[in-house]
Amino acid sequence: MTNRVDILSVPFDAVTLEEAVRKGLTLTQTGGRVVTPNPEIVWKCQTDPETLKAVASADLILADGVGIVRAAQTLKTPLPCRVAGVDWFFAMLGGCAETGKRVFLLGGKPGVAELAAKNAETKYPGLTVCGTHDGYFTDAAPVLETIKNAAPDFLAVCLGAPKQELWMARNAEALSGVLMAGLGGSLDVLAGAKKLAPGFIRGIGLEWLFSAVLQPKRIPRLFVIPKFMRAVKKEAKRCAKAG
């Protein structure tokens, strides 16, 4: 069990990328859920009890966003580092290739998961992608049946937040024994349909700005970040007084 840091009632595992991958590979043997909240999701949890429950009850909760790391510092409960969901996903694919774990890719527009699977098997020799399905479905039953028949050890659920977190929580019993991870746009990146910010931009935590330039429709979502940080500072003051 790793140490956890609480940020506005959302717990985060205090782990490095390497530790998170080791934990993830262990969970492929037993099943479980991994979530990668950023400030936007934490803010959503403040007003949506079902999302909060789906996130907080996960087996591994990774700090996907420099805002989460800064919030932890503000609260004087620092995390070792940021663990971006896409970085963890790629490292997990490598680990699954090395350990013979079967992977299923769920999400994206029609054709994206298939292309991502092809790229993954090329990039990680020995990897078995046992199935794919796009994210454009309304009836979960046939999708669940397809996943069960494929018998994956690791299911990447890329439906966007909080839809993916809620979907995993609602279907945890039906897919018991499978490790599920909510990974947002990671399939688009793997398929080549979406670009990651250059390394130096990611290193200084400004990939949100890079994404906003490429996708201006995301700009309104960024207004959540100052609200989130104000709430964190308010919580930090409350804790200081209480202490």
C-alpha positions as a Python dict, from the first residue, in 0.01 Angstrom:
ca = {
    (1, 'M'): (0, 0, 0),
    (2, 'T'): (145, 336, -101),
    (3, 'N'): (112, 660, 90),
    (4, 'R'): (-172, 881, -28),
    (5, 'V'): (-205, 1257, -38),
    (6, 'D'): (-548, 1419, -10),
    (7, 'I'): (-632, 1711, -239),
    (8, 'L'): (-983, 1850, -191),
    (9, 'S'): (-1110, 1507, -81),
    (10, 'V'): (-947, 1327, -376),
    (11, 'P'): (-664, 1093, -271),
    (12, 'F'): (-349, 1057, -483),
    (13, 'D'): (-85, 786, -460),
    (14, 'A'): (259, 926, -379),
    (15, 'V'): (449, 729, -643),
    (16, 'T'): (703, 777, -917),
    (17, 'L'): (635, 656, -1271),
    (18, 'E'): (843, 344, -1213),
    (19, 'E'): (656, 262, -893),
    (20, 'A'): (321, 322, -1065),
    (21, 'V'): (413, 82, -1346),
    (22, 'R'): (518, -187, -1098),
    (23, 'K'): (187, -143, -917),
    (24, 'G'): (0, -154, -1247),
    (25, 'L'): (166, -477, -1356),
    (26, 'T'): (83, -630, -1018),
    (27, 'L'): (-281, -529, -1067),
    (28, 'T'): (-293, -712, -1400),
    (29, 'Q'): (-279, -1030, -1194),
    (30, 'T'): (-572, -945, -969),
    (31, 'G'): (-776, -681, -1150),
    (32, 'G'): (-853, -329, -1036),
    (33, 'R'): (-894, 30, -1151),
    (34, 'V'): (-647, 309, -1226),
    (35, 'V'): (-746, 673, -1264),
    (36, 'T'): (-538, 974, -1360),
    (37, 'P'): (-715, 1290, -1235),
    (38, 'N'): (-605, 1639, -1331),
    (39, 'P'): (-731, 1963, -1169),
    (40, 'E'): (-1040, 1962, -1391),
    (41, 'I'): (-1147, 1620, -1263),
    (42, 'V'): (-1074, 1710, -901),
    (43, 'W'): (-1292, 2018, -948),
    (44, 'K'): (-1568, 1801, -1098),
    (45, 'C'): (-1548, 1580, -789),
    (46, 'Q'): (-1640, 1880, -571),
    (47, 'T'): (-1995, 1886, -711),
    (48, 'D'): (-2047, 1531, -839),
    (49, 'P'): (-2055, 1265, -564),
    (50, 'E'): (-2066, 977, -813),
    (51, 'T'): (-1751, 1096, -988),
    (52, 'L'): (-1580, 1148, -653),
    (53, 'K'): (-1667, 794, -548),
    (54, 'A'): (-1552, 649, -880),
    (55, 'V'): (-1218, 829, -856),
    (56, 'A'): (-1150, 791, -484),
    (57, 'S'): (-1227, 418, -481),
    (58, 'A'): (-971, 333, -752),
    (59, 'D'): (-678, 108, -669),
    (60, 'L'): (-418, 344, -813),
    (61, 'I'): (-471, 722, -842),
    (62, 'L'): (-207, 909, -1039),
    (63, 'A'): (-136, 1281, -1041),
    (64, 'D'): (-192, 1369, -1408),
    (65, 'G'): (-123, 1738, -1418),
    (66, 'V'): (137, 1979, -1285),
    (67, 'G'): (-151, 2156, -1108),
    (68, 'I'): (-198, 1852, -887),
    (69, 'V'): (170, 1850, -791),
    (70, 'R'): (162, 2223, -711),
    (71, 'A'): (-157, 2178, -509),
    (72, 'A'): (10, 1907, -304),
    (73, 'Q'): (302, 2141, -238),
    (74, 'T'): (65, 2420, -133),
    (75, 'L'): (-101, 2181, 112),
    (76, 'K'): (246, 2085, 244),
    (77, 'T'): (190, 1720, 150),
    (78, 'P'): (416, 1702, -157),
    (79, 'L'): (398, 1427, -416),
    (80, 'P'): (726, 1286, -551),
    (81, 'C'): (641, 1391, -906),
    (82, 'R'): (374, 1414, -1169),
    (83, 'V'): (278, 1083, -1333),
    (84, 'A'): (109, 1165, -1664),
    (85, 'G'): (-146, 910, -1774),
    (86, 'V'): (-3, 885, -2126),
    (87, 'D'): (349, 820, -1991),
    (88, 'W'): (219, 551, -1758),
    (89, 'F'): (17, 396, -2042),
    (90, 'F'): (316, 368, -2274),
    (91, 'A'): (533, 227, -1996),
    (92, 'M'): (260, -23, -1913),
    (93, 'L'): (244, -138, -2274),
    (94, 'G'): (616, -206, -2260),
    (95, 'G'): (572, -394, -1934),
    (96, 'C'): (284, -597, -2075),
    (97, 'A'): (496, -690, -2376),
    (98, 'E'): (775, -813, -2148),
    (99, 'T'): (544, -1009, -1917),
    (100, 'G'): (306, -1155, -2175),
    (101, 'K'): (-2, -964, -2059),
    (102, 'R'): (-291, -924, -2300),
    (103, 'V'): (-417, -571, -2376),
    (104, 'F'): (-756, -444, -2498),
    (105, 'L'): (-795, -88, -2630),
    (106, 'L'): (-1132, 82, -2583),
    (107, 'G'): (-1215, 433, -2702),
    (108, 'G'): (-1160, 694, -2968),
    (109, 'K'): (-1337, 748, -3297),
    (110, 'P'): (-1397, 447, -3524),
    (111, 'G'): (-1063, 325, -3654),
    (112, 'V'): (-847, 496, -3391),
    (113, 'A'): (-817, 196, -3157),
    (114, 'E'): (-725, -33, -3446),
    (115, 'L'): (-450, 202, -3563),
    (116, 'A'): (-330, 244, -3205),
    (117, 'A'): (-314, -136, -3170),
    (118, 'K'): (-105, -167, -3486),
    (119, 'N'): (135, 105, -3369),
    (120, 'A'): (158, -50, -3021),
    (121, 'E'): (248, -393, -3153),
    (122, 'T'): (514, -234, -3374),
    (123, 'K'): (657, -18, -3097),
    (124, 'Y'): (650, -291, -2832),
    (125, 'P'): (760, -621, -2991),
    (126, 'G'): (585, -918, -2833),
    (127, 'L'): (283, -717, -2719),
    (128, 'T'): (-52, -890, -2765),
    (129, 'V'): (-343, -655, -2832),
    (130, 'C'): (-629, -902, -2800),
    (131, 'G'): (-907, -664, -2904),
    (132, 'T'): (-1023, -311, -2979),
    (133, 'H'): (-1349, -116, -2979),
    (134, 'D'): (-1427, 247, -3049),
    (135, 'G'): (-1580, 474, -2786),
    (136, 'Y'): (-1895, 554, -2981),
    (137, 'F'): (-2146, 317, -2825),
    (138, 'T'): (-2461, 358, -2617),
    (139, 'D'): (-2522, -1, -2508),
    (140, 'A'): (-2243, -132, -2287),
    (141, 'A'): (-2362, -494, -2286),
    (142, 'P'): (-2222, -605, -2624),
    (143, 'V'): (-1900, -414, -2558),
    (144, 'L'): (-1858, -592, -2225),
    (145, 'E'): (-1920, -926, -2396),
    (146, 'T'): (-1655, -848, -2658),
    (147, 'I'): (-1404, -756, -2386),
    (148, 'K'): (-1480, -1070, -2183),
    (149, 'N'): (-1438, -1291, -2488),
    (150, 'A'): (-1102, -1130, -2562),
    (151, 'A'): (-985, -1210, -2205),
    (152, 'P'): (-748, -914, -2154),
    (153, 'D'): (-529, -860, -1851),
    (154, 'F'): (-519, -484, -1909),
    (155, 'L'): (-803, -274, -2049),
    (156, 'A'): (-726, 84, -2155),
    (157, 'V'): (-1050, 283, -2125),
    (158, 'C'): (-1020, 605, -2327),
    (159, 'L'): (-1368, 757, -2318),
    (160, 'G'): (-1282, 1098, -2173),
    (161, 'A'): (-1337, 1213, -1817),
    (162, 'P'): (-1549, 1165, -1617),
    (163, 'K'): (-1726, 921, -1849),
    (164, 'Q'): (-1441, 671, -1837),
    (165, 'E'): (-1413, 678, -1456),
    (166, 'L'): (-1788, 625, -1418),
    (167, 'W'): (-1790, 348, -1681),
    (168, 'M'): (-1512, 160, -1506),
    (169, 'A'): (-1675, 189, -1163),
    (170, 'R'): (-2012, 73, -1296),
    (171, 'N'): (-1859, -225, -1475),
    (172, 'A'): (-1597, -326, -1219),
    (173, 'E'): (-1793, -633, -1111),
    (174, 'A'): (-1863, -744, -1469),
    (175, 'L'): (-1491, -716, -1550),
    (176, 'S'): (-1350, -842, -1221),
    (177, 'G'): (-1000, -976, -1268),
    (178, 'V'): (-918, -720, -1539),
    (179, 'L'): (-705, -413, -1475),
    (180, 'M'): (-890, -111, -1616),
    (181, 'A'): (-731, 231, -1656),
    (182, 'G'): (-897, 558, -1758),
    (183, 'L'): (-654, 719, -2001),
    (184, 'G'): (-838, 995, -2187),
    (185, 'G'): (-677, 1083, -2519),
    (186, 'S'): (-390, 835, -2493),
    (187, 'L'): (-524, 621, -2778),
    (188, 'D'): (-530, 926, -3005),
    (189, 'V'): (-164, 986, -2920),
    (190, 'L'): (-73, 622, -2982),
    (191, 'A'): (-262, 626, -3312),
    (192, 'G'): (-85, 946, -3420),
    (193, 'A'): (-410, 1142, -3432),
    (194, 'K'): (-302, 1373, -3150),
    (195, 'K'): (38, 1527, -3078),
    (196, 'L'): (206, 1537, -2742),
    (197, 'A'): (365, 1865, -2647),
    (198, 'P'): (743, 1878, -2705),
    (199, 'G'): (952, 1750, -2416),
    (200, 'F'): (1072, 2090, -2296),
    (201, 'I'): (712, 2219, -2282),
    (202, 'R'): (601, 1912, -2085),
    (203, 'G'): (901, 1956, -1858),
    (204, 'I'): (787, 2301, -1746),
    (205, 'G'): (422, 2198, -1717),
    (206, 'L'): (284, 2404, -2005),
    (207, 'E'): (135, 2131, -2222),
    (208, 'W'): (-208, 2274, -2135),
    (209, 'L'): (-108, 2585, -2331),
    (210, 'F'): (17, 2371, -2620),
    (211, 'S'): (-316, 2185, -2627),
    (212, 'A'): (-512, 2511, -2614),
    (213, 'V'): (-324, 2644, -2918),
    (214, 'L'): (-396, 2326, -3114),
    (215, 'Q'): (-754, 2293, -2986),
    (216, 'P'): (-899, 2638, -2902),
    (217, 'K'): (-1228, 2477, -2799),
    (218, 'R'): (-1046, 2352, -2488),
    (219, 'I'): (-974, 2707, -2366),
    (220, 'P'): (-1297, 2748, -2161),
    (221, 'R'): (-1201, 2434, -1966),
    (222, 'L'): (-883, 2606, -1849),
    (223, 'F'): (-1089, 2849, -1640),
    (224, 'V'): (-1128, 2568, -1389),
    (225, 'I'): (-759, 2584, -1296),
    (226, 'P'): (-765, 2920, -1108),
    (227, 'K'): (-1083, 2810, -928),
    (228, 'F'): (-911, 2487, -829),
    (229, 'M'): (-601, 2666, -700),
    (230, 'R'): (-807, 2917, -501),
    (231, 'A'): (-988, 2627, -334),
    (232, 'V'): (-654, 2460, -258),
    (233, 'K'): (-512, 2778, -102),
    (234, 'K'): (-828, 2816, 106),
    (235, 'E'): (-790, 2457, 225),
    (236, 'A'): (-424, 2514, 304),
    (237, 'K'): (-512, 2815, 522),
    (238, 'R'): (-782, 2614, 699),
    (239, 'C'): (-537, 2335, 771),
    (240, 'A'): (-276, 2582, 898),
    (241, 'K'): (-524, 2732, 1142),
    (242, 'A'): (-642, 2393, 1255),
    (243, 'G'): (-284, 2277, 1305),
}
